[in-house]
Amino acid sequence: MRTAFFRPRKAIITAVSVAGLTLTGCSPSSDLDRVAKNLTAIESGRPFAVPAQTLTTHTGEAFDLREGTAGRFALLFFGYTYCPDICPIQMASANAALQRLTDEERARVVELFVTMDPQRDSVERLAEWIDGMRSPAIGLRGTTSELEGLLSSMGFVMPPMSSRQPLPGGTEDDYLVPHPTSLFLITPDGMGRFQYPHDRATPAQIADDLRRLMAVDWTTRESAG
């Protein structure tokens, strides 16, 4: 059973479109434009800037999204640990992609998993799930209001609690949580420029995309600040 995608704000609906889009604000002759044409990843119509939002990691530490990803690539996924299908599949793809990189290349990438189910996903639960996935990802959680602020700054609207789907025959704690099904790729300038919709790419293709993007001179690009 697939979980639903968040509803994007009307003003920036192109931000989550999976149609063939081009990057905005880049010269057609730039290195990034040339590289982007050969990526498996989908380009976002309007890239989002990573917000300076602090969440709690699966080890109980504070993690500022902007500072923690500054100057690095990030593979970002929104899901929840009780997800029956897409979450473990997307995270497994991200994990396998990182394993295909060299140690030096992996050092330039951080993998993030933000839970959309803080009611059930405690710090302890996140730690257990991340460990069970054998994942190098940093699990992150926040309060409902913190998640609402984070998603709003990225152009999404947090789905209401009433949108959760109870599982037939389950208890009140058995339900599905709507969440984006895409794996987002954030570039070193702090911009969420690309995404991998569910079933879009293999681990090998994600790894190839990262290597191509690593060849871009990101030091000349302005930070999202």
N, CA, C and O of each residue as an XYZ file, in Angstrom:
900
protein
N       0.841     -1.189      0.000
C       0.000      0.000      0.000
C       0.877      1.240      0.000
O       1.749      1.394      0.855
N       0.644      2.113     -0.951
C       1.477      3.296     -1.058
C       0.954      4.426     -0.189
O      -0.255      4.584     -0.020
N       1.850      5.192      0.348
C       1.471      6.340      1.137
C       1.406      7.566      0.257
O       2.072      7.632     -0.776
N       0.603      8.543      0.661
C       0.324      9.687     -0.185
C       1.408     10.743     -0.114
O       2.123     10.867      0.880
N       1.509     11.497     -1.192
C       2.438     12.618     -1.243
C       1.814     13.815     -0.550
O       0.597     13.996     -0.592
N       2.646     14.636      0.090
C       2.145     15.863      0.678
C       1.549     16.755     -0.383
O       1.965     16.719     -1.541
N       0.579     17.555      0.006
C      -0.004     18.533     -0.889
C       0.899     19.749     -0.951
O       1.142     20.375      0.081
N       1.414     20.113     -2.147
C       2.281     21.289     -2.244
C       1.470     22.560     -2.198
O       0.287     22.557     -2.538
N       2.094     23.652     -1.779
C       1.431     24.944     -1.832
C       1.152     25.291     -3.282
O       1.964     25.001     -4.160
N      -0.010     25.919     -3.542
C      -0.404     26.224     -4.910
C       0.610     27.103     -5.612
O       0.859     26.941     -6.807
N       1.200     28.040     -4.871
C       2.121     28.992     -5.488
C       3.386     28.336     -5.991
O       4.074     28.893     -6.847
N       3.709     27.153     -5.472
C       4.952     26.513     -5.892
C       4.711     25.068     -6.266
O       5.525     24.195     -5.967
N       3.593     24.819     -6.921
C       3.237     23.450     -7.264
C       4.280     22.809     -8.165
O       4.421     21.586     -8.167
N       5.022     23.620     -8.940
C       6.050     23.047     -9.802
C       7.213     22.483     -9.019
O       8.047     21.776     -9.586
N       7.293     22.772     -7.739
C       8.422     22.299     -6.944
C       8.431     20.805     -6.792
O       9.484     20.215     -6.550
N       7.251     20.158     -6.932
C       7.212     18.713     -6.772
C       6.734     18.020     -8.035
O       6.381     16.842     -8.004
N       6.720     18.740     -9.135
C       6.298     18.141    -10.390
C       7.326     17.128    -10.851
O       8.526     17.308    -10.643
N       6.849     16.059    -11.479
C       7.773     15.067    -12.024
C       7.875     15.202    -13.534
O       8.398     14.317    -14.212
N       7.376     16.308    -14.054
C       7.484     16.550    -15.488
C       8.904     16.972    -15.813
O       9.701     17.246    -14.917
N       9.216     17.021    -17.097
C      10.555     17.448    -17.486
C      10.705     18.944    -17.288
O      10.156     19.728    -18.063
N      11.427     19.344    -16.283
C      11.578     20.744    -15.943
C      13.040     21.146    -16.041
O      13.928     20.293    -16.038
N      13.283     22.427    -16.127
C      14.651     22.919    -16.146
C      14.902     23.743    -14.913
O      13.970     24.294    -14.326
N      16.154     23.833    -14.515
C      16.526     24.621    -13.345
C      16.328     26.096    -13.619
O      16.528     26.564    -14.740
N      15.934     26.827    -12.585
C      15.804     28.261    -12.709
C      17.023     28.935    -12.108
O      17.683     28.372    -11.235
N      17.314     30.107    -12.562
C      18.401     30.878    -11.974
C      19.785     30.407    -12.351
O      20.757     30.804    -11.710
N      19.910     29.570    -13.375
C      21.226     29.081    -13.786
C      21.455     29.425    -15.250
O      20.530     29.354    -16.059
N      22.642     29.784    -15.580
C      22.989     30.053    -16.964
C      22.961     28.756    -17.761
O      23.424     27.726    -17.271
N      22.425     28.785    -18.987
C      22.370     27.564    -19.813
C      23.749     26.955    -20.036
O      23.866     25.760    -20.307
N      24.786     27.770    -19.922
C      26.138     27.271    -20.188
C      26.862     26.840    -18.920
O      28.033     26.465    -18.979
N      26.186     26.886    -17.774
C      26.852     26.550    -16.520
C      27.158     25.061    -16.432
O      26.517     24.239    -17.086
N      28.150     24.731    -15.610
C      28.499     23.328    -15.396
C      27.303     22.549    -14.864
O      27.060     21.418    -15.287
N      26.553     23.150    -13.936
C      25.430     22.454    -13.337
C      24.372     22.104    -14.370
O      23.841     20.994    -14.357
N      24.058     23.037    -15.268
C      23.072     22.752    -16.306
C      23.517     21.604    -17.202
O      22.724     20.730    -17.552
N      24.782     21.616    -17.563
C      25.284     20.553    -18.441
C      25.225     19.202    -17.744
O      24.849     18.199    -18.351
N      25.596     19.178    -16.469
C      25.563     17.925    -15.721
C      24.120     17.460    -15.513
O      23.826     16.270    -15.626
N      23.222     18.403    -15.208
C      21.836     18.060    -14.899
C      21.147     17.336    -16.048
O      20.267     16.506    -15.819
N      21.538     17.641    -17.280
C      20.914     17.007    -18.438
C      21.184     15.510    -18.497
O      20.445     14.765    -19.140
N      22.241     15.074    -17.827
C      22.612     13.656    -17.887
C      22.294     12.891    -16.606
O      22.717     11.747    -16.439
N      21.547     13.526    -15.703
C      21.200     12.866    -14.449
C      19.930     12.028    -14.580
O      19.061     12.312    -15.403
N      19.847     11.006    -13.761
C      18.612     10.236    -13.662
C      17.600     10.988    -12.805
O      16.393     10.852    -13.009
N      18.079     11.779    -11.852
C      17.214     12.532    -10.948
C      16.339     13.519    -11.705
O      16.718     14.023    -12.763
N      15.162     13.788    -11.149
C      14.248     14.794    -11.678
C      14.660     16.162    -11.139
O      14.952     16.295     -9.950
N      14.685     17.164    -11.989
C      14.982     18.523    -11.541
C      13.713     19.175    -10.997
O      12.649     19.073    -11.607
N      13.826     19.841     -9.856
C      12.693     20.560     -9.277
C      12.487     21.862    -10.034
O      13.452     22.546    -10.373
N      11.235     22.204    -10.298
C      10.933     23.428    -11.006
C      11.331     24.661    -10.223
O      11.742     25.664    -10.807
N      11.213     24.595     -8.903
C      11.639     25.690     -8.035
C      12.350     25.089     -6.829
O      11.691     24.703     -5.864
N      13.678     25.001     -6.858
C      14.419     24.400     -5.745
C      14.136     25.105     -4.427
O      13.929     26.318     -4.389
N      14.130     24.328     -3.345
C      13.911     24.916     -2.026
C      15.238     25.065     -1.295
O      16.156     24.266     -1.478
N      15.323     26.087     -0.476
C      16.509     26.301      0.346
C      16.359     25.514      1.642
O      15.294     25.528      2.259
N      17.410     24.836      2.052
C      17.364     24.081      3.305
C      17.209     25.073      4.461
O      18.030     25.978      4.608
N      16.177     24.916      5.272
C      15.947     25.871      6.365
C      16.869     25.636      7.557
O      17.405     24.542      7.738
N      17.041     26.661      8.354
C      17.827     26.544      9.585
C      16.903     26.014     10.676
O      16.569     26.725     11.624
N      16.501     24.771     10.531
C      15.569     24.124     11.454
C      16.319     23.090     12.274
O      17.014     22.239     11.719
N      16.183     23.156     13.582
C      16.855     22.202     14.454
C      15.900     21.094     14.868
O      14.817     21.360     15.390
N      16.308     19.847     14.632
C      15.550     18.670     15.033
C      16.433     17.821     15.948
O      17.592     18.159     16.188
N      15.882     16.723     16.452
C      16.626     15.832     17.351
C      17.013     14.560     16.621
O      16.179     13.947     15.956
N      18.266     14.160     16.738
C      18.744     12.969     16.047
C      18.334     11.692     16.788
O      17.836     11.738     17.913
N      18.557     10.562     16.128
C      18.218      9.270     16.738
C      19.169      8.918     17.880
O      18.978      7.916     18.569
N      20.194      9.748     18.073
C      21.085      9.561     19.229
C      20.821     10.613     20.308
O      21.551     10.700     21.296
N      19.760     11.415     20.105
C      19.358     12.384     21.118
C      20.049     13.726     21.058
O      19.925     14.522     21.989
N      20.781     14.001     19.976
C      21.503     15.264     19.844
C      20.733     16.242     18.969
O      19.892     15.840     18.164
N      21.026     17.531     19.132
C      20.415     18.567     18.299
C      21.109     18.585     16.939
O      22.328     18.434     16.856
N      20.333     18.769     15.882
C      20.883     18.789     14.525
C      20.226     19.902     13.743
O      19.022     19.863     13.488
N      21.018     20.907     13.355
C      20.527     21.995     12.530
C      20.661     21.581     11.064
O      21.762     21.312     10.585
N      19.537     21.534     10.364
C      19.551     21.032      8.991
C      20.467     21.834      8.083
O      21.184     21.259      7.263
N      20.452     23.158      8.219
C      21.288     23.965      7.338
C      22.763     23.775      7.658
O      23.575     23.566      6.757
N      23.114     23.848      8.939
C      24.517     23.700      9.318
C      25.013     22.278      9.063
O      26.151     22.073      8.639
N      24.146     21.300      9.327
C      24.560     19.905      9.198
C      24.743     19.436      7.770
O      25.368     18.403      7.530
N      24.204     20.184      6.820
C      24.345     19.804      5.411
C      25.195     20.803      4.628
O      25.449     20.591      3.442
N      25.635     21.872      5.258
C      26.392     22.922      4.572
C      27.635     22.369      3.882
O      28.448     21.685      4.505
N      27.776     22.669      2.603
C      28.949     22.239      1.857
C      28.964     20.772      1.501
O      29.971     20.269      1.003
N      27.864     20.070      1.744
C      27.796     18.636      1.462
C      26.564     18.330      0.626
O      25.644     19.142      0.525
N      26.563     17.155      0.035
C      25.358     16.650     -0.603
C      24.531     15.961      0.477
O      25.082     15.429      1.441
N      23.232     15.970      0.317
C      22.373     15.283      1.283
C      21.289     14.519      0.546
O      20.675     15.039     -0.385
N      21.059     13.293      0.961
C      19.932     12.499      0.496
C      18.906     12.542      1.618
O      19.127     11.984      2.693
N      17.788     13.204      1.363
C      16.792     13.475      2.393
C      15.484     12.754      2.090
O      14.951     12.839      0.984
N      14.973     12.034      3.105
C      13.700     11.340      2.926
C      12.793     11.606      4.122
O      13.235     11.583      5.271
N      11.526     11.858      3.834
C      10.504     12.024      4.868
C       9.653     10.764      4.922
O       9.064     10.363      3.918
N       9.589     10.141      6.093
C       8.784      8.925      6.204
C       8.484      8.610      7.647
O       8.363      9.515      8.472
N       8.364      7.337      7.960
C       8.140      6.914      9.341
C       8.515      5.453      9.464
O       8.448      4.706      8.488
N       8.908      5.043     10.655
C       9.491      3.711     10.825
C       8.487      2.579     10.692
O       8.871      1.436     10.440
N       7.199      2.883     10.860
C       6.176      1.839     10.731
C       5.655      1.729      9.302
O       4.727      0.965      9.037
N       6.241      2.477      8.393
C       5.847      2.447      6.979
C       6.049      1.038      6.421
O       7.123      0.460      6.590
N       5.035      0.477      5.757
C       5.135     -0.907      5.302
C       5.853     -1.117      3.975
O       6.175     -2.255      3.635
N       6.116     -0.056      3.215
C       6.656     -0.304      1.887
C       7.672      0.726      1.399
O       8.865      0.430      1.345
N       7.226      1.912      1.048
C       8.080      2.868      0.348
C       9.265      3.344      1.180
O      10.369      3.485      0.655
N       9.053      3.592      2.466
C      10.142      4.115      3.308
C      11.350      3.184      3.345
O      12.461      3.626      3.052
N      11.171      1.917      3.692
C      12.349      1.042      3.715
C      12.961      0.839      2.333
O      14.171      0.648      2.214
N      12.136      0.880      1.288
C      12.661      0.699     -0.067
C      13.539      1.887     -0.467
O      14.650      1.703     -0.964
N      13.039      3.101     -0.250
C      13.816      4.288     -0.613
C      15.095      4.408      0.218
O      16.150      4.773     -0.302
N      14.989      4.101      1.503
C      16.170      4.182      2.352
C      17.196      3.119      1.972
O      18.400      3.369      2.011
N      16.715      1.935      1.605
C      17.631      0.876      1.179
C      18.351      1.284     -0.108
O      19.531      0.979     -0.282
N      17.647      1.968     -1.005
C      18.260      2.439     -2.250
C      19.341      3.476     -1.951
O      20.424      3.445     -2.536
N      19.033      4.400     -1.030
C      20.015      5.420     -0.661
C      21.241      4.773     -0.018
O      22.376      5.138     -0.326
N      21.006      3.811      0.874
C      22.111      3.115      1.537
C      23.006      2.409      0.520
O      24.232      2.497      0.579
N      22.362      1.704     -0.413
C      23.113      0.954     -1.420
C      23.880      1.883     -2.345
O      24.974      1.544     -2.797
N      23.315      3.058     -2.634
C      24.005      4.032     -3.485
C      25.284      4.518     -2.807
O      26.328      4.631     -3.451
N      25.203      4.804     -1.511
C      26.379      5.275     -0.780
C      27.464      4.204     -0.717
O      28.653      4.522     -0.725
N      27.061      2.952     -0.654
C      28.038      1.869     -0.602
C      28.836      1.757     -1.895
O      29.926      1.186     -1.913
N      28.286      2.306     -2.974
C      28.964      2.259     -4.263
C      30.013      3.365     -4.418
O      30.803      3.359     -5.361
N      30.005      4.312     -3.476
C      30.957      5.413     -3.541
C      32.257      5.054     -2.824
O      32.281      4.150     -1.989
N      33.310      5.748     -3.144
C      34.564      5.576     -2.419
C      34.441      6.236     -1.042
O      33.506      6.999     -0.801
N      35.367      5.948     -0.154
C      35.338      6.570      1.173
C      35.380      8.094      1.054
O      34.675      8.801      1.774
N      36.204      8.584      0.149
C      36.327     10.033     -0.044
C      35.019     10.636     -0.550
O      34.616     11.715     -0.116
N      34.362      9.934     -1.469
C      33.081     10.413     -1.999
C      31.988     10.363     -0.938
O      31.182     11.286     -0.823
N      31.966      9.282     -0.164
C      30.939      9.156      0.886
C      31.060     10.249      1.929
O      30.059     10.664      2.514
N      32.268     10.718      2.167
C      32.478     11.772      3.154
C      31.818     13.080      2.736
O      31.650     13.982      3.557
N      31.446     13.187      1.470
C      30.823     14.407      0.960
C      29.296     14.324      0.971
O      28.614     15.248      0.528
N      28.770     13.211      1.479
C      27.322     13.002      1.446
C      26.795     12.663      2.838
O      27.407     11.878      3.562
N      25.668     13.251      3.212
C      24.998     12.902      4.459
C      23.590     12.414      4.119
O      22.901     13.013      3.293
N      23.177     11.339      4.751
C      21.860     10.761      4.514
C      20.959     11.092      5.709
O      21.346     10.893      6.860
N      19.758     11.596      5.424
C      18.848     12.042      6.477
C      17.478     11.385      6.335
O      16.935     11.271      5.236
N      16.937     10.960      7.464
C      15.583     10.395      7.503
C      14.778     11.176      8.542
O      15.050     11.086      9.739
N      13.788     11.943      8.081
C      12.955     12.734      8.977
C      11.619     12.023      9.168
O      10.898     11.786      8.199
N      11.285     11.683     10.410
C      10.033     10.981     10.651
C       8.853     11.944     10.646
O       8.915     13.037     11.208
N       7.785     11.513     10.002
C       6.532     12.259      9.978
C       5.550     11.696     11.004
O       4.363     12.024     10.992
N       6.062     10.850     11.885
C       5.213     10.195     12.879
C       5.847     10.314     14.269
O       6.189      9.302     14.881
N       6.006     11.558     14.775
C       6.664     11.722     16.080
C       5.894     11.087     17.239
O       6.468     10.833     18.298
N       4.599     10.829     17.044
C       3.822     10.193     18.106
C       4.333      8.786     18.405
O       4.395      8.379     19.566
N       4.694      8.052     17.370
C       5.174      6.686     17.565
C       6.701      6.581     17.461
O       7.314      5.722     18.095
N       7.297      7.444     16.670
C       8.742      7.362     16.446
C       9.518      8.180     17.485
O       9.882      9.333     17.256
N       9.750      7.555     18.608
C      10.571      8.176     19.646
C      12.036      8.129     19.216
O      12.365      7.501     18.209
N      12.904      8.778     19.960
C      14.333      8.711     19.678
C      14.803      7.261     19.718
O      15.581      6.829     18.867
N      14.326      6.515     20.710
C      14.722      5.112     20.856
C      14.233      4.276     19.670
O      14.962      3.426     19.158
N      13.006      4.523     19.244
C      12.453      3.784     18.108
C      13.225      4.100     16.829
O      13.519      3.204     16.038
N      13.550      5.376     16.630
C      14.334      5.763     15.461
C      15.697      5.069     15.453
O      16.141      4.559     14.424
N      16.352      5.059     16.614
C      17.671      4.438     16.716
C      17.593      2.952     16.381
O      18.452      2.424     15.674
N      16.575      2.287     16.884
C      16.394      0.860     16.617
C      16.176      0.603     15.132
O      16.727     -0.345     14.571
N      15.364      1.458     14.493
C      15.041      1.282     13.077
C      16.253      1.557     12.192
O      16.531      0.801     11.261
N      16.968      2.635     12.484
C      18.166      2.972     11.709
C      19.196      1.848     11.819
O      19.823      1.469     10.829
N      19.360      1.323     13.023
C      20.308      0.220     13.235
C      19.858     -1.017     12.476
O      20.677     -1.715     11.879
N      18.550     -1.295     12.497
C      18.027     -2.459     11.791
C      18.182     -2.353     10.280
O      18.320     -3.362      9.589
N      18.158     -1.129      9.776
C      18.354     -0.903      8.337
C      19.834     -0.977      7.948
O      20.169     -0.957      6.764
N      20.716     -1.062      8.950
C      22.164     -1.013      8.706
C      22.500      0.242      7.889
O      23.266      0.208      6.926
N      21.896      1.330      8.317
C      21.988      2.569      7.554
C      22.935      3.577      8.192
O      23.000      3.676      9.417
N      23.674      4.331      7.367
C      24.510      5.412      7.891
C      23.705      6.692      8.089
O      24.261      7.730      8.449
N      22.396      6.619      7.855
C      21.546      7.804      7.925
C      21.439      8.370      9.338
O      21.592      7.654     10.328
N      21.176      9.659      9.401
C      20.852     10.320     10.657
C      19.334     10.394     10.741
O      18.691     11.044      9.917
N      18.769      9.729     11.734
C      17.328      9.798     11.934
C      16.986     11.084     12.672
O      17.676     11.460     13.620
N      15.927     11.758     12.245
C      15.557     13.044     12.831
C      14.076     13.080     13.182
O      13.235     12.556     12.451
N      13.774     13.706     14.315
C      12.379     13.881     14.705
C      12.196     15.269     15.296
O      13.149     15.893     15.762
N      10.958     15.739     15.268
C      10.619     17.023     15.847
C       9.176     16.999     16.301
O       8.471     16.017     16.069
N       8.729     18.052     16.937
C       7.333     18.153     17.325
C       6.501     18.403     16.071
O       7.040     18.720     15.011
N       5.192     18.257     16.203
C       4.320     18.507     15.064
C       4.489     19.934     14.548
O       4.525     20.157     13.338
N       4.591     20.893     15.452
C       4.750     22.289     15.025
C       6.097     22.511     14.337
O       6.188     23.291     13.389
N       7.132     21.837     14.806
C       8.443     21.959     14.165
C       8.419     21.371     12.757
O       9.009     21.927     11.832
N       7.736     20.249     12.608
C       7.619     19.627     11.297
C       6.796     20.500     10.357
O       7.114     20.618      9.173
N       5.748     21.106     10.882
C       4.923     22.003     10.068
C       5.758     23.159      9.548
O       5.648     23.535      8.381
N       6.605     23.732     10.425
C       7.465     24.831     10.013
C       8.479     24.406      8.972
O       8.741     25.132      8.014
N       9.050     23.225      9.163
C      10.038     22.709      8.227
C       9.426     22.504      6.854
O       9.976     22.956      5.850
N       8.296     21.826      6.810
C       7.656     21.535      5.533
C       7.170     22.801      4.844
O       7.261     22.923      3.622
N       6.653     23.747      5.631
C       6.183     25.007      5.059
C       7.322     25.748      4.373
O       7.138     26.314      3.295
N       8.498     25.748      4.994
C       9.643     26.455      4.418
C      10.132     25.781      3.145
O      10.815     26.405      2.333
N       9.783     24.508      2.966
C      10.178     23.776      1.770
C       9.087     23.789      0.706
O       9.275     23.282     -0.399
N       7.930     24.384      1.060
C       6.850     24.476      0.091
C       5.794     23.400      0.193
O       4.991     23.235     -0.725
N       5.777     22.651      1.306
C       4.772     21.623      1.515
C       3.811     22.024      2.627
O       4.118     22.886      3.450
N       2.658     21.393      2.637
C       1.694     21.599      3.703
C       1.590     20.301      4.496
O       1.346     19.238      3.925
N       1.775     20.389      5.801
C       1.686     19.212      6.660
C       0.262     18.651      6.608
O      -0.687     19.390      6.870
N       0.085     17.373      6.280
C      -1.260     16.794      6.242
C      -1.866     16.730      7.641
O      -1.148     16.480      8.609
N      -3.171     16.951      7.764
C      -3.810     16.915      9.086
C      -3.831     15.497      9.658
O      -3.747     14.514      8.922
N      -3.944     15.414     10.972
C      -4.006     14.105     11.633
C      -5.146     13.254     11.069
O      -5.047     12.029     11.010
N      -6.226     13.917     10.657
C      -7.393     13.190     10.152
C      -7.120     12.468      8.835
O      -7.901     11.614      8.416
N      -6.003     12.816      8.183
C      -5.681     12.173      6.910
C      -5.011     10.811      7.102
O      -4.827     10.063      6.141
N      -4.656     10.499      8.324
C      -4.037      9.203      8.590
C      -5.052      8.085      8.391
O      -6.218      8.206      8.768
N      -4.591      7.009      7.797
C      -5.487      5.908      7.445
C      -5.327      4.750      8.430
O      -4.262      4.138      8.500
N      -6.381      4.449      9.190
C      -6.286      3.314     10.117
C      -6.181      1.999      9.356
O      -6.766      1.839      8.285
N      -5.438      1.072      9.914
C      -5.307     -0.239      9.289
C      -6.458     -1.135      9.716
O      -6.758     -1.220     10.907
N      -7.109     -1.803      8.774
C      -8.221     -2.693      9.110
C      -7.817     -3.738     10.139
O      -6.799     -4.413      9.983
N      -8.617     -3.869     11.187
C      -8.340     -4.866     12.208
C      -7.274     -4.473     13.190
O      -6.960     -5.248     14.093
N      -6.694     -3.271     13.044
C      -5.635     -2.840     13.938
C      -6.165     -2.044     15.109
O      -7.369     -1.823     15.236
N      -5.255     -1.616     15.963
C      -5.620     -0.787     17.106
C      -5.568      0.679     16.691
O      -5.282      0.993     15.536
N      -5.845      1.576     17.639
C      -5.801      3.000     17.338
C      -4.379      3.478     17.033
O      -4.191      4.569     16.493
N      -3.384      2.666     17.377
C      -1.995      3.003     17.102
C      -1.493      2.402     15.788
O      -0.312      2.515     15.460
N      -2.389      1.770     15.046
C      -2.030      1.179     13.759
C      -2.633      2.027     12.634
O      -3.838      1.986     12.385
N      -1.773      2.794     11.962
C      -2.264      3.677     10.910
C      -1.144      4.003      9.930
O       0.039      3.849     10.234
N      -1.550      4.456      8.747
C      -0.608      4.883      7.720
C      -0.498      6.399      7.761
O      -1.487      7.094      7.994
N       0.696      6.905      7.537
C       0.953      8.348      7.601
C       1.294      8.879      6.210
O       2.220      8.370      5.578
N       0.566      9.895      5.710
C       0.913     10.484      4.411
C       2.301     11.121      4.471
O       2.656     11.763      5.460
N       3.072     10.940      3.416
C       4.413     11.532      3.369
C       4.897     11.553      1.925
O       4.392     10.792      1.101
N       5.870     12.413      1.599
C       6.411     12.403      0.227
C       7.047     11.049     -0.063
O       7.667     10.442      0.811
N       6.889     10.592     -1.276
C       7.504      9.319     -1.646
C       8.832      9.512     -2.352
O       9.500      8.536     -2.694
N       9.226     10.764     -2.576
C      10.492     11.048     -3.262
C      11.666     11.117     -2.287
O      11.528     11.536     -1.138
N      12.810     10.697     -2.782
C      14.074     10.898     -2.093
C      14.653     12.193     -2.655
O      14.881     12.296     -3.860
N      14.892     13.181     -1.795
C      15.369     14.487     -2.244
C      16.891     14.545     -2.218
O      17.530     14.040     -1.295
N      17.454     15.163     -3.238
C      18.896     15.342     -3.332
C      19.225     16.822     -3.165
O      18.852     17.649     -3.997
N      19.925     17.142     -2.083
C      20.313     18.518     -1.778
C      21.768     18.713     -2.176
O      22.615     17.865     -1.894
N      22.052     19.825     -2.827
C      23.401     20.113     -3.307
C      24.173     20.954     -2.287
O      23.565     21.523     -1.380
N      25.506     21.042     -2.419
C      26.340     21.718     -1.409
C      26.055     23.201     -1.194
O      26.538     23.781     -0.221
N      25.286     23.824     -2.077
C      24.931     25.226     -1.881
C      23.667     25.373     -1.042
O      23.126     26.471     -0.915
N      23.192     24.257     -0.465
C      22.036     24.309      0.420
C      20.700     24.341     -0.286
O      19.715     24.821      0.275
N      20.649     23.836     -1.517
C      19.419     23.857     -2.288
C      18.933     22.443     -2.604
O      19.714     21.574     -2.993
N      17.641     22.234     -2.430
C      17.019     20.973     -2.813
C      16.662     21.036     -4.285
O      15.551     21.415     -4.655
N      17.620     20.661     -5.119
C      17.472     20.853     -6.561
C      16.884     19.655     -7.297
O      16.285     19.811     -8.361
N      17.051     18.459     -6.734
C      16.668     17.246     -7.455
C      15.895     16.302     -6.543
O      15.917     16.435     -5.319
N      15.208     15.339     -7.170
C      14.486     14.333     -6.406
C      14.366     13.044     -7.207
O      14.421     13.035     -8.436
N      14.199     11.964     -6.463
C      13.984     10.650     -7.058
C      12.609     10.142     -6.639
O      12.456      9.644     -5.523
N      11.611     10.257     -7.504
C      10.312      9.675     -7.176
C      10.457      8.169     -6.966
O      11.434      7.566     -7.409
N       9.497      7.577     -6.298
C       9.531      6.143     -6.028
C       9.694      5.362     -7.325
O       8.992      5.616     -8.303
N      10.622      4.410     -7.327
C      10.913      3.558     -8.485
C      11.595      4.310     -9.626
O      11.649      3.809    -10.749
N      12.115      5.503     -9.351
C      12.735      6.300    -10.413
C      14.145      5.833    -10.757
O      14.528      5.826    -11.927
N      14.919      5.444     -9.745
C      16.339      5.181     -9.986
C      16.841      3.988     -9.198
O      16.309      3.653     -8.139
N      17.869      3.354     -9.727
C      18.551      2.273     -9.033
C      19.663      2.878     -8.172
O      20.047      4.027     -8.391
N      20.183      2.136     -7.207
C      21.314      2.635     -6.421
C      22.499      3.037     -7.299
O      23.172      4.028     -7.017
N      22.752      2.282     -8.347
C      23.865      2.595     -9.248
C      23.638      3.939     -9.924
O      24.578      4.717    -10.086
N      22.408      4.219    -10.319
C      22.109      5.492    -10.976
C      22.229      6.666    -10.000
O      22.700      7.740    -10.375
N      21.808      6.466     -8.763
C      21.939      7.522     -7.757
C      23.419      7.809     -7.504
O      23.828      8.967     -7.418
N      24.211      6.755     -7.387
C      25.647      6.925     -7.166
C      26.294      7.647     -8.346
O      27.144      8.515     -8.151
N      25.897      7.296     -9.564
C      26.436      7.959    -10.752
C      26.070      9.442    -10.757
O      26.892     10.290    -11.104
N      24.820      9.749    -10.367
C      24.385     11.152    -10.297
C      25.257     11.931     -9.315
O      25.692     13.045     -9.608
N      25.507     11.343     -8.161
C      26.321     12.022     -7.156
C      27.730     12.297     -7.679
O      28.272     13.382     -7.467
N      28.314     11.331     -8.350
C      29.661     11.524     -8.894
C      29.673     12.648     -9.935
O      30.597     13.460     -9.967
N      28.650     12.687    -10.776
C      28.587     13.752    -11.788
C      28.449     15.121    -11.113
O      29.088     16.086    -11.535
N      27.636     15.208    -10.087
C      27.438     16.472     -9.393
C      28.675     16.878     -8.596
O      28.929     18.067     -8.407
N      29.438     15.902     -8.132
C      30.669     16.206     -7.401
C      31.715     16.856     -8.298
O      32.652     17.488     -7.811
N      31.554     16.698     -9.610
C      32.501     17.301    -10.551
C      32.219     18.788    -10.764
O      33.039     19.500    -11.344
N      31.052     19.261    -10.292
C      30.705     20.680    -10.420
C      31.489     21.485     -9.391
O      31.691     21.018     -8.270
N      31.929     22.677     -9.750
C      32.668     23.544     -8.832
C      31.656     24.298     -7.963
O      31.190     25.377     -8.327
N      31.329     23.716     -6.820
C      30.311     24.304     -5.942
C      30.848     25.511     -5.156
O      30.070     26.275     -4.585
N      32.156     25.675     -5.129
C      32.719     26.804     -4.374
C      32.388     28.140     -5.023
O      32.461     29.184     -4.373
N      32.025     28.112     -6.304
C      31.710     29.359     -7.005
C      30.231     29.686     -6.953
O      29.801     30.736     -7.430
N      29.452     28.781     -6.371
C      28.011     28.999     -6.329
C      27.636     29.614     -4.984
O      28.220     29.293     -3.949
N      26.670     30.485     -5.025
C      26.254     31.204     -3.824
C      25.507     30.288     -2.889
O      24.695     29.477     -3.334
N      25.769     30.402     -1.578
C      25.086     29.596     -0.581
C      23.643     30.022     -0.460
O      23.289     31.167     -0.741
N      22.784     29.054     -0.023
C      21.365     29.346      0.122
C      21.106     30.342      1.223
O      20.112     31.068      1.179
N      22.017     30.396      2.256
C      21.898     31.341      3.351
C      20.532     31.697      3.650
O      20.285     32.492      4.558
